[in-house]
Amino acid sequence: MRLKKKYMGQRALAAVLLSSMVVSSPVTALHADEKDKDAFEGAGFSVEIPEDYDSCLNEDSSYYEAEYDIYDDETGGEEYYEADDNDDYYSEENYSNPEFFDIFIEDDIPALTRTNIKRKGNLLYCIQANGTAEIVSYTGNAESVKLPSKLEGKKVTKIGNGAFKDNTTIVKVKLPTTIKEIGDDAFASCTGLTTINIPGKVTKIGRRAFYNCSSLSNMTVPSSVKEIGASAFKNSLWICKKKDDSKNGLIIINNILVDGSYCSGSVNIPSNVKSISGEAFMEAANITSVKIPSSVTSIGNFAFLDCYNLKTITIPSSVKSIDNAFGGTPWLDAKRKSAKNGMVIVNGILIDGANCSGKVTIPSNVKSIAAYAFYCNSSITEIVIPKSVTKIGNYSFGLCTSLKKMTINASIKAIPEGMLDDCNVLETVNIPNTVTS
C-alpha cells in the first residue's frame, strides 16, 4: 500500500521556499522534521518537493519512503491518512500498525530517519542510518519489561522519543547494556514506573525523559551521562527526594545543574557545575540573584524563565552557549533598556532583540544568535547577519511579522528549526553557499 506524497518539514522552510522569495544560492538538502505537521503554516501556498530530493540522513532529520496526505476531520479534529489503493481512511490509532503501513510516525517521535519500522512482539523498532537499532514504541501492558540488546543482529542503542510515554502499567524496566541514549519523553508520565536501570554507556538523557514519573524512586544515573535535557526528571518521585535531601536546593548530576526550583534569595552555583540544564530554575519566583562560576560553559533553554524577582546575574566569560534563558526576569528587562540599538549581547551571544525596529544590522562582535532572540518582534523589517556569526538558534526570528528581507552572511551550514516561522511578509532571503540544509 503506497501513500500519497506529502512533505512535512520545519516551518522555517516555509519562508525559505516562498514562491516570491529570492534565494541567492540553491539549497540542495532540506532538514525534515515530522514533528511540525504545519510545516508551511502561514505561507499561503503549497510546496512540491522534487523527486530527487536528498534528505540529510542523520539523527536530526527525517525522510520517508512512503509519504502521505493529512486531513483534518471537521467534526472531531482527528488526523487521518489517505491511501491510494481504495481511498480508505485510517485513524492515528491504526496507522501505527506495521501490518497496514511500512512506516510509523507520531508527533512525539521526531528527529529520526524513519523507514521500515518493524515489529517484534510488543516492540516497534527501526534500524538507524548508523546500523544500530532504536526502540520506537512499546505497545504492551506488562508490569515488568526487559528490552533486548539486539534486534536483527544490530545493537539496540537508543530508546526513542516517546517510546513508553503515558504507559501507566509498567512498574519495572530493564534496559540492555548497549543503550547509549534515552530520547525525549521516552518514559514521560509512566506513573506506575518505580524502577529502571540506566546502563553505563548512556551519554544522553533527553528532554522530559522521565517527566511526571510520579512513582519512580529506584534509579541511578551513571557517570557516563554528559547531557541531560530540560525537565528530564521533573515531577518524578526520584527528583523530589533529591530536592528534599539537598542542603542548598540545587540538584547537580555529573556536573550538570538540572534543578534549582527550590532555591530562594541569592544563589551561588558551585564551581563543579559545567552546564545549567534547560528549565533548571524556571519559575523559581523566590530567587533574587545568581552567581554563575567560571566552570560553566553553557546555559540551556528557559533556564531562568519567569524568575520574576531575579534582578542580578553574574555570567562569566567562560559561558559560550546561551539559549532563550532569561525571559521574564527583571535582569533581562534592565538589559533591554540599556542595550545599544536594542540588542542584548553577552559574551558575543546575541540573546535578545525584542526592542529592535526597522533595519537591524547585527554587529561583527556577535558570534551566535540565541534561540528566540527576536521572536515575535513585529517592528523589524530587515536583518543583516554578519560573517562572524557561526550559530543561529531555533525560532530566532519566528513571528517577525514585518520582516521583509534577510541577508545571511554567517558561516552556517543549516537553517535552524523555526528560524523564519510565520514571517508571512518575507520577500527576500540571501543565503550563503555554506548552507546545505
N, C-alpha and C positions, 0 to 999 in steps of 0.2 A: 504494500500500500504506500503510494507516494503522496506526499502532502504538497499543496500549492506553495509557490515560492513567496516568501516574505522575509525581509531583512529586519532584524531588530538590533539596534546598536545604541551607542551613547547619544544622549540628547545634544551633547556638544557638537556632534557631527551634523546635526540638522542645519546648524548655521554654516558649517564648513562647506556643505553641499548645496546651499541655497542657489536656485537657478539664476538669480540676479547677481550673484556674488562673483567677484573677480578673484581668482586664486593665482598667485604668482608662480607656483610650481605644482605639478601633479602629485597627488597623494596616492602612492601605489599600494598601500596596505592600510586598512581601516580597523581600528580597535573595535571589536564587537562585544557587547555585554548584554546577555539576555535578561539581566535584571531590569533594564529600562525598556518596558514594552511600549512606552510612549516616546520612543527614541526621537521622533521628529515632531513632537508636540509643539505647536505654536508656529511651525514653519509655513503652514498653509499650502503644502504641495506634497506630491508623492515622489519617492526616490526609487529608482531602479538600480540595483547593483549588477554590474556586468557579469557575464557567465564566467569570465576568467578571474573573478575577484579572488585575491590572495590574502587570506586572513593571517594575522600573526598567531601562529600556533604555539602558544605558550600559556602559562597558568594565569595570565591576565587577559585572555581573550577567548572568544568562542566562535566556532564555525560549524554550520550544520549541514550534514549531507542531505538530510531531509528538511525541507523548510515548510512554512505553513502560513495560513491567514488567520488573523484573530478577529473574532466578532464579539460584540457586547450584546448579551441578551437584554433587551429593553425592559423586560419585566423584572428580572432579578439581578442584572448586572454581572452574571457569571460569564466567564470567558469560555468560548468553545473553539474547536479547531476543525477546519473543514478538510475532508479527504476528497481526492479527485474521483475515486472509483465510483461511488454511489451517492455523493453529497450527504452522507450521514454526518451527524454531529456528535462529537464526543466531549463530555464534560472534563473538567480538570481532574476529576476523580478517576476517569477512565484512561486518560491519555498517559498516565504514569505506568500503565500496564504494558510491559515489553511484548506481550502477545499481540497487541494492537499496533504498536509503533516501534521503530528502530531506535528512537531516542527518547530521553526523559528530560523534561525541562520543568523547573519550578522556580518561582520568584526568589526563594531563599537559597538557591544554589547557583550563584554567579561565578564568573572567573574560572571557567574550565573549558577546555576543548572537548565538546561533548559529541561523540559519535559512538554508535554501537553500545549503548547501555545494555547490560545483560543482567540476568537474574540467576542467583544460586540460592535456593531455599527462600529465606526471608530477606536476603540481601540483594540490593541493586548495586551494581558496580560498573566501573569502566576502566579501561587501560589508558593511562595518560600518555602524552606525547613522549615522555622520558622513559617509557617502558615499564613503569610501575603501576600498581593498581590503586584505585581510590574507592572507598565505600561511599556510594552516593546516597543510599537511603536504606533504612531498616524498616520492614513492613510488618514484623511480627509483634506478638504481645507477651512474650516470655518475661518472667521476672529477672532471670539471670541469663546474660548473653556473653558468649565467648566468641570473639571475632578471629577469623583465620589469619595466618601470617602470609599466605599465598593464595592467589586466585589465577587460574590458568597458568600456574607456574611462575607468576610475577609477584614480587614482594608487595604486600599491602603497606603503603607508606603514608596514606592520608585518610582521615575521617572527614568527609566532605561537608560543605556548608549546609547546615540544617539537616544532617543525616538522621539524627534521632530527635529532632525538635518536636516538642509537645507530646512525646511518648510518656504517658503517666503511669505505665505499668511496669517499666523496668526498674529494678532495685539495685542490681549489681552488673557492672560491665567489666569484662576482662579484655584489655587491648593487647595485641601482639607486640613483641619487642621490635618489630620492623617499623612501627609507626614513627613518623618524623614530624607530622603536622596535624593539628586538630583545628578544623575550619571554623569560620564564623557561624554562630548559632548552632554548632554541632549537637550540643546536648541542652540547648535552651529550653526552659520550662519542663524539664523532666522532673516533675515534682516528687516522684517516688524514689528517685535515684539516691542511694545512700553511699555507695562505694564504687570507686573507679580507680584503676591504676594508670598512671601516666609513665610510659616507658622512658628509659634513659637516653633514647635517641631523639626524642621530641625537642625541636628547636623553636617551634612557633605554636602559640595558642591564640586563636582568632577572636575577633570581637564577639562579645556576648556568648562565648563558647559554653559557659556553664551558668548563664544568666537565669535567675529565678529557679535554680535547683534548690528548692527550699528544704530538702531533707538531706542534702549532700554534706556529710561530715567526715568521711574517710577518704582522703586524697592527699597525695604528696606530689609536689611539683619538683622534678629533678633539676639539678644544676645545668643541665643541657639546654634548658629553655632560655632563649635570649630575646624573645619577642612575645609580648602579651598585649592583646588587643583591648580596646576600650570596653569597660564594663564586663570583662571576661568572667568575673565571679560575682557580679553584683546580685544582691538579694539571695545569695546562696547561704545555707547554714554554715558552710565552711568559712566564708569570709566574715560572717557575723561573729563567729567565735574568735577569729583573729583580731577583729576590732575590739572585742571585749578584753582580750589579753594584751592589747597594745598599750604601752605607757604614754606614748605621745600622740596617739591617734593615727599614726602613719603605718600603712601596710606595705612592706617592701619585700619583694620576691626576686631573688637573683639580681639585686641591684636595680630593679625596676620598681618605681613607686607606683603602685596600682590603685591605692585608695587613701584619701585623706579627708573624707567627707565628715569624719567625727571631730576634726580639728576645730579650734577656736582661737581667737586672738592672733598673736604673732606666731608664725610657723617658720622654724629653721630646719630646712631639709638637710639631713645628714650627708656627710661627704662621701659615703659609699654609694650613693644613688647616681646612676649613669643616665637614666632617662625617666621622664614622667609620662606615664601612660595616658592615653586619651580618656577624658571624663573623670580623671582621678579625684579632682576637687569639685566637680560640677555641683552647683547649687549648695556649696558649703557656705551658708549665709553668715556664719559666725567668725570667719577668718577676716582679719584686717590688714595683715601684711605677710609677705612670703619672701624669704631669702633663699635663693637657689645657689648651691655651691658650684665651684668651677669644674667639678667632676661630671656635671650634667651636660649632655650634648644635644638632646632633643626633647621637645615638649609636644605632646600629642594633641590631637583634635579635641576641642571643647574641654581641655584640661581644667580650666578655671571658669568655665561658662557660668554666667549668672551668680557669681560670687559678689553679691550686691554691696558688701561692705569692704571689699578688697581695694584699698587705696594705694598701697605701696608694694611694689615687686622689684626685687633686685635680680637682674638677669645678667650673668657673667658672659664674657666674650667666648667662652667655650661652647655656648649653645649655637649650633649651626642649622638646626631644623626646628621651625615653629609652624604648626598648623593653626587653624582658627581657634586659638587657645583662650582668649581673654574677653570675648564678647560679654556684655552685660556687667562689666566691672567699672567702678569709678576710676581705676587706674587707666583703663583704655579711654574713657571719656576725657580725662585730663590730657592724655597724649594727643587726642584728636584736636583739642582746642589749641595746643601749642605747636602742632605739626606744620612745617612749611609745605605749602602747596597741597595741604590736605592729606599728605601721606605719612603714615606712622611706620618708621623703619627702625628695626632693631638688629644689630649685628649683620647688616647687609640683607636682611629679610624684610620685605615689604609686607607687613602684617595687616594693614588696614588702609583703605582708601575711601571710606564712607563719605568724607567731606569734600571729595574732589568734584570738579564740574568742568564742562566744556572739553577742550582738548587736553589730554593728560600725557605728558612725556615723562616716563619713569627715568629717574636719574641713573647715571652709569655706575654708581656705587652699589646698586642693588644686584644681588646675586640670585635671589629667588623670590617668588611671589607666593605668599601663603594661600592655602585653601580659603575660599570665601572672602578674599581680601577686598574685592569691590562688589561683592554680591548684593543685588537689589539696589544698586546705585542708579537712580533714574536721571541723574544730571550729567553724566559724562557722555560725550558724543564721539570722541576719538581717543584711541590708545596707541601709544608708540612704546614698544618694549625693546630695550637696548640689547646689544650683543653680550653684555656682562651677565645677563640672566641665563642660568642653566637649568632652572627648575620652575615650573608653574603648577600651583596646586589645583586640586579638583574644585570645580564650581567657582573659580576665582573671579569670573566676570558674568556669572549667571544672573539672569533677570535684570541686566543693564538695558532697560527698555528704550533708551535714547541713543544707544551706541550704534553708530553707523559705519565706522571704519576702524580697523585694527591692523597695525603693522608689527609683525613679529620678526625682529632681528635676532632673537635669542637663539642660543645654541641648544635647542631642544630636539628630541627625536620623535616625540609623540604629542598629540593633542590630548591634554588630560581630560578625565571624565567630567562632563558637565560644564566645561570651561565657558561655553557660549550658550548655555541652556536658556532658551526663551529670550534671546536677544532678537526680537522679531522685526526690528527695522534695520538690522545689519546689512550693509550693501557690499562692503569690500573687506577681504582679509588677505593680507600679503603674508604668505607662509614661506619660510626659508627652505632651501633644498635639504636641510638636515632632517626635516620631518618626513617620516615614513609611515606613521600610524596615528 
